[in-house]
Amino acid sequence: MSICRGILSLRLKGPINLISRWMSYNVMHPGRHGESYGDVQIKNKNICDHSKEGILKIVGNLISKPHPENEPFTVAEYGAADGSISMELMTDIICLIRSKCGKNKEINIMYEDLPMSDFNSLHKRIHGIIPNPRSYLLDHENVYVTSTGTNFYKQCFPSNSVDLALSFTATHWLSNKVDIFDHVYPYFTQNKDEIDALEKQAADDWVLFLTKRTKELKPGGWGVFSTLGTRDATEGKPAFVAGQDILNKLNEVWNRLFSRGIITKAELKRGTLGFCLRSPRQIEEPILDSIEIQNGGLKLHEIRLDTIPYFLEAEWNEMFRQGNKEREAFARDFLKYLKTPFYSTFYEALEGQRNEEQKLQICELLFKEARDFFLSKYPSEFDIDYIVTTTYVFKE
């Protein structure tokens, strides 16, 4: 039995979306040899890079004020996976602090992810055993790394200990998902009660996440949380969800499996993705309405909504411009990328009486049919750009 098959055969306990968040970081090809999160998702760092300038400006402002010499400058990253996405950013943060505070200034970098996460790969990357991207520990002394397997809906680090809290493409995961029949992503349901349930779950989770970060941040500390989001409808522009065409295609294929009798009605409903892609309005309102957040001293500075080109689409467009019309490589890479966040949801949706081989066959069929769709299209025929929200908060 391969490593990945062994992992999938475990009896995992806990909310399905939290299990999904772990599996999305660790299981790339169930039933076959795996690849690390960073190997597949490294180019996703463009979301991290997009907010780099603002983050470095915050760090510069924080160290421009007297910082106690006997206290380390502490950065905490939530939903860090194997640390690959933020490695270059962490290096830039360290270099900036060193340029202002000297090489003896202690820096503490703390990583959070679920207890089942691949901390082995995280520490191999940090210590340079996995060489790319290059680890900051290879070039800088007095930098200390810690990690915790506590999910970010709980307090992860000591109170008043964090100068800068960061998160990239993680805070859209909910503590409990809302199962529906209409669509694999609840946003597209036609049932108002289900939409209300999703929005309430998302708002409650967002407040809970920020409340825990408020306790961890030092007075004067900042949080920058960037993730996939939604653009509200405006005059002349309809509402749009990040990866909307992808979600609609997965829904079409999943429903087709039901109509062909391959999956049951119960499985159809459980195949609901456990995240909520929020709009700026859905981010702002819970913060302003929460007495607990206000009493904790957390203030909203800014919410940015940006569109970032999807890296695989950009590569495909460039390939086409150069005259290469071969789509096989794109479809293969795209399928590998899609499996990272989505595979576990569909695998776990399947009935318990099914054996492992049956589950793997159904999941492979789902993604094969999705692959066939991307093989049949040109880049201009669907929209998969990232809609990204970045929330900047600070603690008084």
C-alpha positions in Angstrom: 0.0 0.0 0.0 1.4 3.4 -0.9 1.8 6.2 1.6 -1.1 8.2 0.3 -3.4 5.2 0.3 -2.4 4.5 3.8 -3.2 8.0 4.9 -6.6 7.9 3.2 -7.6 4.7 4.9 -7.2 6.3 8.4 -10.3 6.9 10.5 -10.0 10.7 10.8 -12.1 12.5 13.4 -13.1 16.2 13.4 -15.0 18.6 11.1 -14.7 17.5 7.5 -13.4 20.8 6.3 -10.6 20.8 8.8 -9.7 17.3 7.6 -10.0 18.7 4.1 -7.6 21.5 4.9 -5.0 19.0 6.1 -5.5 16.6 3.2 -5.3 19.5 0.7 -1.8 20.2 2.0 -0.6 16.6 2.1 -2.3 14.3 -0.4 -1.8 15.1 -4.1 -2.4 11.8 -5.8 -4.4 9.4 -3.6 -3.6 5.9 -4.4 -0.2 6.8 -5.9 3.0 8.5 -4.7 2.4 11.9 -3.3 3.9 15.3 -3.9 4.3 18.0 -1.3 2.1 21.0 -1.2 5.0 23.3 -2.1 5.9 21.2 -5.2 2.5 21.7 -6.7 1.3 25.1 -5.2 4.6 27.1 -5.1 3.4 29.5 -7.9 0.4 30.3 -5.7 2.9 32.6 -3.9 1.7 35.3 -6.3 -1.1 35.8 -3.8 1.5 36.2 -1.0 3.7 38.4 -3.2 0.7 40.7 -4.1 0.5 41.9 -0.5 4.3 41.9 0.1 4.8 45.6 -0.3 2.1 46.4 2.2 3.5 43.9 4.7 7.0 45.2 4.4 5.7 48.7 5.0 4.0 47.5 8.2 7.2 45.9 9.4 9.2 49.0 8.6 6.7 51.1 10.7 6.8 48.5 13.6 10.6 48.6 13.8 10.8 52.4 13.4 9.5 52.6 17.0 11.6 51.5 19.9 11.3 47.7 20.1 12.4 46.1 23.4 15.9 44.7 22.9 15.1 41.7 25.1 12.0 40.8 23.1 12.2 39.0 19.7 10.3 40.4 16.7 7.7 37.7 16.2 5.9 36.7 13.0 3.1 34.2 13.0 1.7 32.5 9.9 -1.6 30.7 10.0 -2.5 27.9 7.6 1.2 27.8 6.7 1.3 24.3 5.1 4.9 23.5 4.4 6.1 27.1 4.5 7.0 27.2 0.8 4.6 30.0 -0.2 5.8 32.5 2.3 9.6 31.6 2.4 10.7 34.5 0.2 8.5 36.9 2.1 9.9 35.8 5.4 13.4 36.3 4.0 12.5 39.9 3.0 11.0 40.6 6.5 14.2 39.3 8.1 16.4 41.4 5.9 14.4 44.5 6.6 14.6 44.0 10.3 18.3 43.2 10.1 18.9 46.4 8.1 17.3 48.5 10.8 18.0 46.6 14.0 21.3 44.8 13.4 22.2 41.1 13.1 21.8 40.5 16.8 18.1 41.3 16.9 16.3 38.0 17.6 13.5 37.1 15.3 10.9 34.4 16.0 8.9 32.9 13.2 5.9 30.7 14.2 3.9 28.5 11.9 0.4 27.2 12.5 -1.5 24.4 10.8 -3.7 21.5 11.7 -2.1 18.7 13.8 -2.3 16.3 10.8 -0.4 18.7 8.6 3.0 17.9 7.0 5.3 19.5 9.6 8.0 17.1 8.4 8.1 18.9 5.0 7.8 22.3 6.8 11.0 21.7 8.9 12.8 20.1 6.0 12.3 23.3 4.0 13.2 25.5 6.9 16.5 23.7 7.4 17.3 23.5 3.7 16.9 19.7 3.3 14.3 20.6 0.7 16.3 23.2 -1.1 13.7 25.3 -3.0 12.8 28.0 -2.2 16.0 28.8 -0.3 15.5 28.9 3.5 16.3 32.1 5.4 17.9 30.0 8.2 20.8 29.2 5.8 21.7 32.9 5.7 20.6 34.4 9.0 21.5 33.7 12.6 19.4 34.6 15.6 16.2 33.5 13.8 14.2 30.9 15.7 11.4 28.8 14.3 8.5 27.1 16.1 5.4 25.4 14.9 2.0 24.4 16.4 -0.6 21.9 15.3 -3.5 23.9 16.8 -6.2 24.9 14.3 -6.6 28.7 13.9 -10.1 28.8 15.4 -8.3 28.4 18.7 -5.7 30.5 20.3 -2.4 29.1 18.9 0.3 31.3 20.6 0.7 33.1 24.0 -1.3 36.3 24.6 0.4 39.6 23.5 3.3 37.7 21.8 2.9 38.4 18.1 4.1 41.5 16.2 2.8 40.5 12.8 0.1 37.9 12.0 -0.1 36.6 8.5 -2.2 34.1 6.5 -2.4 33.3 2.8 -5.2 31.3 1.1 -6.4 29.7 4.3 -9.0 31.8 6.1 -11.7 30.9 3.6 -11.9 27.4 5.2 -14.8 27.1 7.7 -14.9 25.3 11.0 -18.0 23.4 9.8 -19.2 23.1 6.3 -22.8 23.6 5.1 -23.9 20.7 3.0 -26.4 21.4 0.1 -27.8 19.6 -2.9 -27.7 22.5 -5.4 -24.0 22.9 -6.0 -20.6 21.8 -4.8 -20.0 25.4 -3.6 -22.9 26.6 -1.3 -22.7 30.2 -2.7 -24.5 29.0 -5.8 -27.5 27.4 -4.1 -31.0 28.6 -4.8 -32.1 27.8 -1.3 -32.2 31.0 0.8 -32.0 29.1 4.1 -28.8 27.4 3.0 -27.3 30.7 1.8 -28.2 32.3 5.2 -26.6 29.3 7.0 -23.4 29.6 5.0 -23.2 33.3 5.6 -23.8 32.9 9.3 -21.2 30.2 9.6 -18.7 32.3 7.7 -19.4 35.4 9.7 -19.1 33.5 13.0 -15.9 31.8 12.0 -14.3 35.1 10.8 -15.1 36.7 14.1 -13.7 33.7 16.0 -10.5 33.7 13.9 -10.0 37.5 14.6 -10.8 37.2 18.3 -8.1 34.6 18.7 -5.6 36.7 16.8 -6.5 39.8 18.9 -5.5 37.9 22.0 -2.2 36.9 20.4 -1.2 40.2 19.0 0.9 42.6 21.0 -0.6 46.1 21.4 0.5 47.9 18.2 0.7 44.6 16.4 -0.7 44.0 12.9 -2.5 41.3 11.0 -2.6 40.8 7.2 -4.9 38.0 6.0 -5.1 37.4 2.3 -7.3 34.7 0.7 -9.6 33.9 -2.2 -12.7 35.9 -2.2 -15.8 37.2 -4.0 -16.6 40.4 -5.9 -20.1 41.8 -5.0 -22.3 42.8 -7.9 -22.0 46.4 -8.9 -23.6 48.5 -11.7 -22.4 46.9 -14.9 -20.6 44.0 -13.2 -22.2 40.8 -11.8 -21.0 39.2 -8.6 -18.1 36.9 -9.3 -16.4 34.2 -7.2 -12.7 33.3 -7.4 -12.4 30.3 -9.7 -16.1 30.4 -10.6 -15.8 28.5 -13.9 -13.8 25.8 -12.1 -16.4 25.4 -9.4 -19.2 25.3 -11.9 -17.5 22.6 -14.0 -16.8 20.4 -10.9 -20.4 20.8 -9.9 -21.5 19.7 -13.4 -19.4 16.6 -13.4 -20.3 15.7 -9.8 -24.1 16.0 -10.7 -23.5 13.9 -13.8 -22.1 11.1 -11.6 -25.3 11.2 -9.6 -27.6 11.2 -12.7 -25.6 8.2 -14.0 -26.2 6.3 -10.7 -22.5 6.3 -9.8 -23.0 8.2 -6.6 -26.1 8.4 -4.2 -28.2 11.4 -3.3 -26.6 11.5 0.1 -23.1 11.5 -1.5 -24.2 14.2 -3.8 -25.1 16.4 -0.9 -22.0 15.7 1.1 -19.8 16.7 -1.9 -20.0 20.3 -0.7 -16.8 22.3 -0.4 -16.2 23.5 3.1 -15.2 27.1 2.5 -16.7 30.5 2.0 -15.1 33.0 -0.4 -16.1 36.3 1.2 -16.6 39.7 -0.4 -15.2 42.9 1.3 -18.7 43.6 2.6 -18.8 40.1 4.2 -15.4 40.7 5.8 -16.1 44.2 7.1 -19.6 43.8 8.6 -18.7 41.0 11.2 -15.7 43.0 12.4 -17.7 46.2 12.9 -20.6 44.3 14.5 -18.5 42.3 17.0 -18.4 43.7 20.5 -15.7 41.1 21.4 -13.4 42.3 18.7 -14.0 45.9 19.6 -13.4 45.3 23.3 -10.1 43.5 22.4 -8.8 46.6 20.7 -8.6 45.2 17.1 -9.3 47.8 14.5 -9.9 47.4 10.8 -7.4 49.4 8.7 -8.3 48.4 5.1 -9.8 45.6 2.9 -8.3 45.3 -0.6 -10.0 43.5 -3.4 -7.8 42.6 -6.3 -7.8 40.4 -9.4 -4.7 38.4 -9.9 -4.1 36.4 -13.1 -4.1 32.7 -12.5 -0.6 31.5 -13.1 -1.4 28.3 -15.1 -3.7 30.3 -17.4 -0.9 32.9 -18.0 1.6 30.2 -18.8 -0.9 28.5 -21.2 -1.6 31.9 -22.9 2.1 32.5 -23.4 2.6 29.0 -24.8 -0.2 29.7 -27.3 1.3 33.0 -28.3 4.6 31.1 -29.1 2.6 28.8 -31.4 2.5 25.7 -29.2 -1.1 24.5 -29.3 -0.6 21.4 -27.2 -2.9 21.4 -24.3 -2.0 18.1 -22.7 0.6 19.5 -20.3 -1.6 22.3 -19.2 -4.5 19.9 -18.5 -2.2 17.6 -16.5 -0.8 20.4 -14.4 -4.2 22.0 -13.9 -5.6 18.7 -12.8 -2.8 18.2 -10.3 -3.5 21.7 -9.0 -7.2 21.1 -8.6 -6.8 18.0 -6.6 -4.9 19.9 -3.9 -7.9 21.7 -2.4 -10.8 19.6 -3.8 -10.0 15.9 -3.8 -10.5 15.2 -0.1 -14.0 16.7 -0.1 -15.3 14.3 -2.8 -13.4 11.3 -1.3 -14.9 11.9 2.1 -18.4 12.4 0.6 -18.5 8.8 -0.5 -20.4 6.2 1.6 -18.6 4.4 4.3 -19.6 1.0 2.9 -17.7 1.6 -0.2 -14.2 0.1 -0.2 -11.2 2.2 -0.8 -10.7 1.1 -4.4 -14.2 2.1 -5.3 -13.7 5.6 -3.7 -10.5 6.1 -5.6 -12.1 5.1 -8.9 -15.0 7.5 -8.5 -12.7 10.4 -7.6 -10.4 9.6 -10.5 -13.4 9.6 -12.8 -14.6 12.9 -11.5 -11.2 14.6 -12.2 -10.7 12.8 -15.5 -13.9 14.3 -16.8 -12.9 17.7 -15.5 -9.5 17.2 -17.3 -11.3 16.4 -20.5 -13.2 19.7 -20.2 -9.9 21.7 -20.0 -8.5 19.8 -22.9 -11.4 20.9 -25.0 -11.2 24.6 -24.3 -9.0 27.6 -25.1 -7.8 30.0 -22.4 -10.1 32.8 -23.6 -13.2 30.5 -23.2 -13.3 30.5 -19.4 -12.4 32.9 -16.6 -10.3 31.5 -13.7 -8.5 34.6 -12.4 -8.1 34.9 -8.7 -10.4 37.3 -6.8 -8.3 38.1 -3.7 -9.3 39.9 -0.5 -6.6 41.2 1.8 -7.6 42.4 5.2 -5.3 44.7 7.2 -6.0 45.0 11.0 -4.1 46.3 14.0 -4.4 46.1 17.7 -4.5 49.3 19.7 
